[in-house]
Each structure stands twice: as structure tokens, then as C-alpha cells.
């Protein structure tokens, strides 16, 4: 799978890693942000764990953007 992505996009190194795993990591971080920010008794507002949601969103955006740029460059 990794070889196919590298051949299809021409990405290598950190850009290839980000394009391969950015969406997968965000699929873990975003639900974790929702879940952990609502834990506890009588919670009426999200706690500091909501930051995982934004980190996941940034990871998703970076991964998809990197993959898109790699595909357009070929």
C-alpha cells in the first residue's frame, strides 16, 4: 500500500507519511475529543479535552491537503 501511494503521488519522507496516516490519526483524535470532553458528572460545557477535536481537525486537513497536492503534482 505504501509503495502504491508513493508511486501514485510522488511523495516521499514526511509528506508521504502525513498523506498516509493523517486521516487515520484524525479518525482517532476527533471522536476521542468528543468523548473525553463530555466525561464527568453534571457536565454542562466541554472541558480541556476538546482540544483533541481541533488537533484531529488540523491533522485531517493537513493529511488531505498533502495528499491533494501530491496528486496534483504528478
Secondary structure, DSSP 8 states (H G I E B T S, - for coil): -HHHHHHHH---HHHHHHHHHHHHHHHHHHHHHHHHHT-STT--S--GGGHHHHHHHHHHHHHHHHHHHHHHH-
